[in-house]
Protein backbone atom coordinates (compact mmCIF):
# COMPACT_ATOMS: atom_id res chain seq x y z
CA UNK A 1 0.00 0.00 0.00
CA UNK A 2 2.45 2.70 -1.05
CA UNK A 3 1.07 5.85 -2.63
CA UNK A 4 3.17 7.20 -5.49
CA UNK A 5 2.64 10.80 -6.60
CA UNK A 6 4.67 11.59 -9.72
CA UNK A 7 5.63 15.13 -10.64
CA UNK A 8 4.11 15.23 -14.11
CA UNK A 9 4.99 18.89 -14.49
CA UNK A 10 8.51 17.86 -15.40
CA UNK A 11 7.21 15.59 -18.19
CA UNK A 12 4.74 18.18 -19.48
CA UNK A 13 7.55 20.75 -19.77
CA UNK A 14 10.21 18.46 -21.24
CA UNK A 15 11.97 20.24 -24.14
CA UNK A 16 12.74 16.83 -25.64
CA UNK A 17 9.00 16.46 -26.41
CA UNK A 18 7.74 20.03 -26.76
CA UNK A 19 9.04 22.79 -29.02
CA UNK A 20 8.02 25.55 -26.60
CA UNK A 21 7.42 23.80 -23.25
CA UNK A 22 6.92 26.93 -21.13
CA UNK A 23 4.03 28.38 -23.14
CA UNK A 24 0.71 27.20 -24.52
CA UNK A 25 1.14 26.32 -28.17
CA UNK A 26 -1.78 24.59 -29.96
CA UNK A 27 0.63 23.55 -32.71
CA UNK A 28 2.04 20.98 -30.26
CA UNK A 29 -1.05 18.93 -31.14
CA UNK A 30 -1.01 19.32 -34.94
CA UNK A 31 0.90 17.21 -37.42
CA UNK A 32 2.51 18.57 -40.60
CA UNK A 33 -0.89 18.47 -42.37
CA UNK A 34 -2.55 20.58 -39.67
CA UNK A 35 -4.51 17.59 -38.33
CA UNK A 36 -4.88 16.70 -34.66
CA UNK A 37 -2.00 14.62 -33.30
CA UNK A 38 -1.94 13.15 -29.79
CA UNK A 39 1.63 13.46 -28.55
CA UNK A 40 2.57 10.47 -26.36
CA UNK A 41 4.19 12.85 -23.84
CA UNK A 42 0.83 14.56 -23.13
CA UNK A 43 -0.80 13.32 -19.90
CA UNK A 44 -4.08 15.14 -19.30
CA UNK A 45 -5.47 15.05 -15.76
CA UNK A 46 -2.55 12.89 -14.55
CA UNK A 47 -3.90 9.90 -16.47
Secondary structure, 3 states (H helix, E strand, C coil): CCCCCCCHHHHHCCCCCCCCCCCCCHHHHECCCCCECCCCCCCHHHC
